[in-house]
Amino acid sequence: MAAGLLAGKIALVTGGASGIGRATALLMAREGAGGVVVVDVDDEGGAQTVRQVEEAGSRGLYVHCDVSQDAEVRAMVREAVGRFGRLDCAFNNAGIEGPRAYTAEYEEVDWDRVLAIDLKGVWLCMKYELQQMVQQGSGGSIVNTSSVAGLQGVRGSVAYVAAKHGVLGLTRTAALEYARSNIRVNAVCPGPIRTPMLGRIMERRGPNMEEQYARAQPNRRLAEPEEVAQAVVWLLSDAASYVNGHALAVDAGFVVQ
């Protein structure tokens, strides 16, 4: 029998083509997951993650899915279960940052897109993951990606901040609703992580932004995706069996400054 925090479990990761999603998929494999479902719209990146998952000793499956579309999410969960027979844990991580603009200047089309992926997408994924876990009758665990922007305001990121606050509301509500089904629902709230998303943000904002972000952290550095993955896998595992409805900041203490 496989050893590790997720020994034998079937796990799913959205936004798994890069960044935190990829790092988490690979750690799931190293922690003994019996199968890892990688979900994204980046087919090339998703396929690469699956190859790395299989090299790490697990079985992999890539599913192309726009998490803002009900039919695609429903089909994605169905395909995952069709391949592996069940779903034990899920990391709902897909998200976009959206453009920067103050609240009164934010465009409706940009608001709708960010909320569709970052908030509605999390709800849709939970909807079908929870249905499957309840049907199985053996419990399960879900982790949603929020952000330090889900714990405080951020100038110029109104849609992203609203979505990430909303993710925490979804997380806490589902945690209460499904606790008696032995399904736990938690969230991670990363600070600045060295991912492609943060790279795009820093590039748009100008030179020396990495240094500025790092200076704002209590430990004066950015985090690596693997550092968030460690928190996610722990929350998904039975080692966190009494942790439910929690928003875990992975931010070096940024929000308590």
VMD Tcl script that draws the C-alpha trace (Angstrom):
set ca {
  {0.00 0.00 0.00}
  {1.21 3.49 -0.83}
  {2.48 5.61 2.04}
  {1.99 9.32 2.54}
  {-0.59 11.86 3.63}
  {-2.89 11.03 0.71}
  {-2.12 7.32 0.46}
  {-4.46 5.72 -2.08}
  {-6.78 8.71 -2.33}
  {-8.12 10.09 -5.61}
  {-7.43 13.81 -5.81}
  {-8.47 16.59 -8.17}
  {-6.79 19.96 -8.81}
  {-8.22 22.80 -10.87}
  {-5.80 25.32 -12.29}
  {-3.30 22.47 -12.35}
  {-1.31 23.51 -15.42}
  {1.08 25.78 -13.53}
  {1.89 27.56 -10.28}
  {0.26 26.46 -7.05}
  {-1.97 23.97 -8.85}
  {0.94 22.15 -10.48}
  {2.99 22.14 -7.28}
  {0.03 20.68 -5.40}
  {-0.64 17.99 -8.01}
  {2.98 16.87 -7.81}
  {2.96 16.85 -4.01}
  {-0.27 14.83 -4.04}
  {1.52 12.25 -6.17}
  {4.54 12.19 -3.89}
  {2.23 11.81 -0.88}
  {0.81 8.59 -2.29}
  {-2.36 9.67 -4.10}
  {-3.77 6.79 -6.11}
  {-4.76 9.15 -8.90}
  {-4.47 12.88 -9.61}
  {-6.93 14.64 -11.91}
  {-5.41 17.82 -13.38}
  {-7.98 20.34 -14.61}
  {-7.26 23.48 -16.64}
  {-7.87 25.26 -19.95}
  {-4.14 25.24 -20.72}
  {-3.92 21.86 -22.45}
  {-0.15 21.89 -22.95}
  {0.58 22.87 -19.36}
  {-1.98 20.41 -18.03}
  {-0.50 17.55 -20.03}
  {2.96 18.45 -18.73}
  {1.69 18.36 -15.15}
  {0.18 14.92 -15.76}
  {3.51 13.64 -17.08}
  {5.23 14.89 -13.94}
  {2.54 13.34 -11.74}
  {3.13 9.97 -13.40}
  {6.89 10.35 -13.07}
  {6.28 10.92 -9.34}
  {4.58 7.51 -9.15}
  {0.85 8.25 -9.33}
  {-1.74 7.85 -12.08}
  {-2.70 11.06 -13.86}
  {-5.60 12.36 -15.91}
  {-5.90 15.73 -17.64}
  {-9.36 17.21 -18.21}
  {-9.90 20.42 -20.16}
  {-12.55 22.43 -18.31}
  {-13.70 26.03 -18.06}
  {-14.77 26.11 -14.42}
  {-17.25 28.92 -15.08}
  {-19.39 26.61 -17.24}
  {-21.82 24.30 -15.44}
  {-21.92 21.60 -18.12}
  {-18.12 21.45 -18.36}
  {-17.66 21.15 -14.60}
  {-20.31 18.46 -14.33}
  {-18.66 16.53 -17.18}
  {-15.22 17.01 -15.63}
  {-16.22 15.41 -12.33}
  {-17.99 12.62 -14.22}
  {-14.84 11.94 -16.28}
  {-12.66 11.90 -13.17}
  {-14.93 9.37 -11.45}
  {-15.25 7.36 -14.64}
  {-11.47 6.98 -14.75}
  {-10.71 6.39 -11.08}
  {-14.02 5.20 -9.61}
  {-14.41 7.85 -6.92}
  {-13.27 11.26 -5.68}
  {-11.75 11.65 -2.22}
  {-10.30 15.15 -2.21}
  {-10.35 18.25 -4.36}
  {-8.40 21.49 -4.57}
  {-10.42 24.23 -6.27}
  {-7.61 26.52 -7.30}
  {-8.37 27.87 -10.80}
  {-8.44 31.65 -10.90}
  {-7.49 34.83 -12.73}
  {-6.38 38.20 -11.43}
  {-8.28 40.53 -13.76}
  {-7.15 44.04 -14.73}
  {-6.26 46.71 -12.17}
  {-8.66 49.63 -11.77}
  {-10.32 51.47 -8.91}
  {-13.90 50.56 -8.09}
  {-15.59 53.42 -9.97}
  {-13.51 52.78 -13.09}
  {-13.82 48.97 -13.17}
  {-15.46 47.66 -16.35}
  {-18.51 45.43 -16.03}
  {-17.15 42.89 -18.51}
  {-13.99 42.48 -16.42}
  {-16.01 42.20 -13.20}
  {-18.19 39.49 -14.73}
  {-15.22 37.46 -15.98}
  {-13.31 37.55 -12.69}
  {-16.38 36.64 -10.63}
  {-17.34 33.89 -13.10}
  {-14.01 32.09 -12.76}
  {-12.83 32.98 -9.25}
  {-16.16 32.70 -7.41}
  {-18.80 30.97 -9.53}
  {-16.16 28.48 -10.65}
  {-15.38 27.50 -7.07}
  {-19.08 27.08 -6.34}
  {-19.68 24.94 -9.44}
  {-16.71 22.71 -8.65}
  {-17.85 22.28 -5.05}
  {-21.40 21.58 -6.21}
  {-20.45 18.54 -8.25}
  {-17.60 17.40 -6.01}
  {-19.93 17.46 -3.00}
  {-22.64 15.57 -4.87}
  {-20.12 12.84 -5.71}
  {-18.70 12.66 -2.18}
  {-22.16 12.48 -0.62}
  {-23.15 9.74 -3.05}
  {-20.04 7.72 -2.19}
  {-20.90 7.91 1.50}
  {-17.28 7.72 2.64}
  {-16.61 11.40 3.31}
  {-14.05 13.60 1.63}
  {-12.13 16.83 1.81}
  {-12.12 20.04 -0.24}
  {-9.76 23.00 -0.18}
  {-10.55 26.25 -2.00}
  {-8.03 28.90 -2.97}
  {-8.83 32.31 -1.55}
  {-6.07 34.85 -0.92}
  {-4.84 37.40 1.56}
  {-7.09 39.54 -0.65}
  {-9.95 37.51 0.82}
  {-8.96 38.74 4.29}
  {-8.45 42.45 3.58}
  {-8.94 45.12 0.95}
  {-6.51 45.73 -1.92}
  {-6.62 48.97 -3.91}
  {-7.23 48.47 -7.62}
  {-8.41 44.85 -7.38}
  {-12.09 45.20 -6.57}
  {-13.37 42.17 -8.49}
  {-10.57 39.88 -7.33}
  {-11.01 40.99 -3.71}
  {-14.78 40.52 -3.87}
  {-14.37 37.05 -5.38}
  {-11.80 35.94 -2.84}
  {-13.92 37.19 0.07}
  {-16.81 35.28 -1.50}
  {-14.74 32.08 -1.64}
  {-14.41 32.22 2.13}
  {-18.18 32.57 2.48}
  {-18.72 29.57 0.22}
  {-16.13 27.59 2.17}
  {-17.63 28.31 5.58}
  {-21.19 27.62 4.45}
  {-20.36 24.30 2.78}
  {-18.26 23.28 5.80}
  {-21.33 23.60 8.02}
  {-23.69 21.97 5.55}
  {-21.65 18.83 4.91}
  {-19.86 18.19 8.22}
  {-22.33 15.42 9.13}
  {-21.48 13.73 5.84}
  {-17.85 13.62 7.02}
  {-16.82 16.10 4.33}
  {-14.49 18.89 5.37}
  {-14.20 22.18 3.43}
  {-11.35 24.60 4.10}
  {-9.52 27.39 2.29}
  {-5.98 28.62 1.86}
  {-5.21 32.33 1.65}
  {-1.81 32.73 -0.01}
  {0.23 35.89 0.10}
  {2.59 36.81 -2.76}
  {3.66 33.52 -4.36}
  {6.17 33.18 -7.18}
  {3.67 32.06 -9.84}
  {2.92 33.05 -13.46}
  {-0.04 35.11 -12.18}
  {2.12 37.18 -9.86}
  {4.69 37.50 -12.63}
  {2.07 39.08 -14.90}
  {0.99 41.45 -12.15}
  {4.54 42.56 -11.42}
  {5.32 43.02 -15.12}
  {2.29 45.29 -15.57}
  {3.12 47.36 -12.52}
  {6.68 48.17 -13.58}
  {10.29 47.49 -12.58}
  {11.46 46.51 -9.09}
  {8.04 45.15 -8.15}
  {9.40 41.84 -6.87}
  {11.63 43.73 -4.45}
  {8.65 45.83 -3.31}
  {6.46 42.77 -2.77}
  {9.23 41.02 -0.86}
  {9.87 44.09 1.33}
  {6.20 44.08 2.37}
  {6.53 40.55 3.79}
  {7.62 40.06 7.40}
  {10.31 37.61 6.24}
  {11.29 39.81 3.27}
  {10.80 37.19 0.55}
  {8.17 35.78 -1.78}
  {6.91 32.24 -1.25}
  {7.35 29.34 -3.64}
  {4.26 27.44 -4.89}
  {5.46 24.33 -3.06}
  {5.05 26.12 0.27}
  {1.33 26.59 -0.40}
  {1.04 23.02 -1.70}
  {2.27 21.70 1.64}
  {-0.56 23.49 3.43}
  {-3.16 22.32 0.90}
  {-2.16 18.67 1.06}
  {-2.18 18.73 4.86}
  {-5.69 20.24 4.90}
  {-6.89 17.63 2.42}
  {-5.39 14.77 4.41}
  {-6.69 12.87 7.41}
  {-3.96 14.59 9.45}
  {-6.31 17.62 9.47}
  {-9.38 15.54 10.36}
  {-10.76 18.07 12.88}
  {-10.09 21.18 10.77}
  {-13.22 22.42 9.02}
  {-14.38 25.79 7.71}
  {-10.95 27.29 8.29}
  {-9.19 29.98 6.24}
  {-5.47 29.26 6.50}
  {-3.27 32.24 5.66}
  {-0.04 31.12 3.99}
  {1.57 34.53 3.99}
  {4.54 34.67 6.41}
  {2.39 36.78 8.76}
  {1.53 39.53 6.26}
  {-2.09 39.98 7.41}
  {-1.18 40.26 11.10}
  {1.30 43.11 10.65}
}
mol new
graphics top color blue
foreach p $ca { graphics top sphere $p radius 0.5 }
foreach p [lrange $ca 0 end-1] q [lrange $ca 1 end] { graphics top cylinder $p $q radius 0.2 }
display resetview
